[in-house]
């Protein structure tokens, strides 16, 4: 299976698990996952600038979209899909560097990926 079709398969499986998320929230998750590097499978961590994610998710980089992006990241970290015998989160956490001298677009975002997501990538 090619890398691209493998990722599409993983997203399809995760979308089934996290069916309660809005399409916009799941698209944000997919955009964040596009920034994974070779350390991802071992660290469970992905880093990128806030500005690079904004350009992937929104047509325009403005204060309102930066605020909306931050709120959606909180939603991804707080959202839990509950079943009879499980509870899963799509992100186990995230941080946005709060250096006062950085513009929003330059702030570093770190997302932490939980085992349920990592296991899907490791099994491909």
N, C-alpha and C positions, 0 to 999 in steps of 0.2 A: 504494500500500500504506500502510495507517495506521501510525502510529508504533508502536503496541502489537503489531500483527501483524508488522511489520518486525523488532522486537526478538525476538519468538518465533521467527521464521525464522532470525535470526542465532544464537540460543541452540541451535536444532536443528542447524545446521551445525557450530557449535563443539563440541557434544556428540559428534558423529560423529568429529571430529578428536581430541578428548581423551576417548576412550572408556575409558581406563584409570583415570580418576578415579572415586572413589565418588560416589554420588548426593548425599551430604551435602556433599562438597567442591564439587561443581558448583553446588549450591544456594547455597553461600556465595559463590561467584563471581558468580552471578546477583544476589544481594542486594547485593554491592558495586557491581555495574554499575548498580543502581537509583539510585545516588548521583551519577552523572555529571552534569556541567553543560555549559554552552555552550562551555567551553574544552577539553572532553575530546578532541575530534577533532584539535585542534592540539597540545595538551600531552601527551596520552597518560597523564594523571594524574587520579586521582579522590581526593577527600578527604572524610572524614566522621568522626564521633566513634565510638569503639569501642562506646559504649552504644547508639547508633542501629542499629548492625549486630547487636548482641546481641539486641535486641528483634525484629528481623526473622528471625533464624535460630533462636533458642531461646525456649522458653516462659518461662524464668526467667533473670533476671540474677543469677548468683552467681559466686563465685571459680572454681569448677570450669569453668563455661561460658566465662568469660573466658580461662582457660588453654587450654581445648579450641579456642576460636576462634583464639587466637594460633598454636597448633600447626597448625591447618588452613591458616592463611595461609602458614605456612612450607611446608607440603606443596604448596600452589598455586604458590608461587614456585620450589620445587625440582623439581616434577614436569616431566618432559620426555617428550613423545610422540615416539618415534623411528620413522621409516620407512626404506625403502631409501635414500632420498636427502634426507631432511629430519629435523630435530629442532625441535620447537616447545615453547614454554613458555606457560602460560596467563597468568601474571604475569611481568613482567620484574624485579619487585622490590616491596618494600613496606617501610614503616617505621611504627612506633607511637611517638608521642612518649613520652619517658621522663622527663617532668618529675615529680620525686618528690612534688611537692605536689598533683598532680592525682589524683583518684579514677579508677579504671579506666574508668568510663563516660564521663569527660570527655576521655580521651586522644585525640589526633588521629591518625587512620590515613591514610596516603597509600599508594595502590597505583599501580603503574606498569604500564601495559598495553603489551604488545609489538606490533610491526607486524602480525603475523598476525591479531590480534583487531581492531586499528584498521582494517585493510583491509576487514574484513567490514562495519564500521559506515560507512566512507567510501563503499563501493559501493552502499549502500542509498539 
